[in-house]
Amino acid sequence: MNLHTLPSIVENKKRRRGQGHGSGRVKTAGRGQKGQKARGDIDMGFEGGALPLLKRMPFLRGKGKNFTVKPDAEVVNVEALNSLPKGTTVDVKTLVKHGLVRESAAEKYGVKILGNGKLEVALTVALPVSKSAKEKIEKAGGSIK
């Protein structure tokens, strides 16, 4: 084994708090001295009681534009559908039954089929599908409702 053949270490190890004087993180555990930030958790956008930047910004016009977080649909790649039996109708119930999607997330956000990977089974899909997924499903002999 030579030095130039060793793999490079990409990740830094997580610092362990409270592991004695040798760790360099004793007493205050790297939080400095006193003050609000040294004690409990505070919100990411908190600005010491001043009106936060997010609230100073103007609203966007139109319906449904002012949500802070928009949930995405649960994603299932075409490759994962190879585990289903031939001729199956792919819907939310089928995906939950075969363990490809969590039921709570599927009902709340919906499911979309994306075209990553190769499909080798002919299936009937009754869900929203991307263009590339549609091509692969039809190429494998399946159809889309």
C-alpha positions in Angstrom: 0.0 0.0 0.0 1.4 3.4 -1.0 0.4 6.9 0.0 -0.7 7.8 -3.5 -3.1 4.8 -3.6 -5.0 5.6 -0.4 -8.6 7.0 -0.9 -9.0 10.6 -0.1 -11.1 11.4 2.9 -13.9 13.7 1.9 -16.0 14.0 5.1 -14.9 15.6 8.4 -15.8 13.6 11.4 -18.6 15.0 13.6 -17.2 16.7 16.7 -18.2 14.9 19.9 -19.1 17.3 22.7 -18.1 16.8 26.3 -15.3 14.3 25.7 -12.7 15.8 28.1 -9.9 18.3 27.9 -8.1 16.6 24.9 -11.1 17.3 22.7 -10.7 21.1 22.8 -14.4 21.3 23.4 -14.7 21.4 27.2 -16.9 23.5 29.6 -18.8 25.6 27.0 -18.7 22.9 24.3 -17.7 25.4 21.6 -20.7 27.8 22.2 -18.6 30.6 23.6 -19.7 32.5 26.8 -23.2 33.1 28.0 -25.8 34.8 25.8 -28.9 33.5 23.9 -26.9 31.5 21.4 -25.0 29.7 24.1 -28.2 28.4 25.8 -31.1 27.0 23.8 -32.0 26.6 20.2 -33.2 29.7 18.3 -34.9 30.0 14.9 -32.6 30.2 11.8 -34.1 33.5 10.7 -34.1 35.1 14.2 -32.6 38.6 14.3 -32.6 39.5 18.0 -36.2 40.6 18.1 -36.0 42.8 15.0 -38.5 42.1 12.2 -36.8 39.3 10.2 -35.8 39.6 6.6 -38.4 37.1 5.5 -41.2 39.2 7.0 -39.8 42.5 5.6 -40.1 41.2 2.0 -43.3 42.0 0.0 -45.9 39.4 -0.7 -45.9 37.8 -4.2 -49.1 38.4 -6.2 -51.4 35.5 -7.2 -53.0 32.5 -5.6 -50.7 30.0 -3.8 -47.5 32.0 -4.1 -46.9 32.8 -0.4 -46.2 29.4 1.1 -42.8 29.1 2.8 -42.5 25.4 1.9 -44.1 23.7 -1.1 -44.2 19.9 -0.7 -43.1 17.9 -3.7 -44.7 14.7 -4.8 -43.3 11.4 -3.7 -40.9 10.2 -6.5 -40.7 6.6 -7.8 -38.2 5.8 -10.5 -39.0 3.5 -13.4 -36.2 1.2 -12.3 -38.1 0.4 -9.0 -41.2 -0.8 -10.9 -39.2 -3.9 -12.1 -40.1 -5.5 -8.7 -43.8 -5.5 -9.7 -45.4 -8.5 -11.4 -46.1 -8.3 -15.2 -49.4 -6.7 -16.2 -49.9 -4.9 -12.8 -51.9 -1.7 -12.7 -49.6 0.8 -10.9 -51.4 3.1 -8.6 -50.9 4.4 -5.1 -52.3 1.3 -3.4 -50.0 -1.0 -5.4 -46.9 1.0 -4.6 -47.8 1.1 -0.9 -48.5 -2.7 -0.9 -45.1 -3.5 -2.4 -43.3 -1.0 -0.1 -42.1 1.5 -2.7 -43.9 4.5 -1.1 -45.0 5.4 2.4 -48.8 5.6 2.6 -49.0 8.8 4.6 -46.7 10.7 2.2 -48.4 9.3 -0.9 -51.8 10.4 0.3 -50.7 13.8 1.4 -48.4 14.8 -1.5 -49.2 12.4 -4.3 -46.9 10.2 -6.4 -45.0 10.8 -9.6 -43.1 8.3 -11.8 -39.8 9.5 -13.1 -37.7 7.9 -15.9 -34.5 7.0 -14.1 -33.3 3.5 -14.9 -34.5 0.7 -17.2 -38.0 -0.9 -17.2 -38.2 -4.6 -18.3 -41.8 -5.3 -17.2 -45.0 -4.4 -19.1 -47.2 -2.4 -16.7 -50.3 -0.2 -16.8 -49.6 3.0 -15.0 -52.4 5.1 -13.5 -50.3 7.9 -12.0 -48.6 11.2 -13.2 -45.6 10.3 -15.3 -42.6 12.3 -16.7 -41.9 12.3 -20.5 -38.9 10.0 -20.2 -40.8 7.6 -17.9 -43.7 7.5 -20.4 -41.3 6.6 -23.2 -39.7 3.8 -21.2 -43.1 2.4 -20.1 -44.4 2.3 -23.6 -41.1 0.8 -24.9 -41.4 -2.0 -22.4 -44.9 -2.8 -23.7 -46.9 -1.1 -21.0 -49.5 1.7 -21.2 -50.5 4.8 -19.3 -54.1 5.6 -18.3 
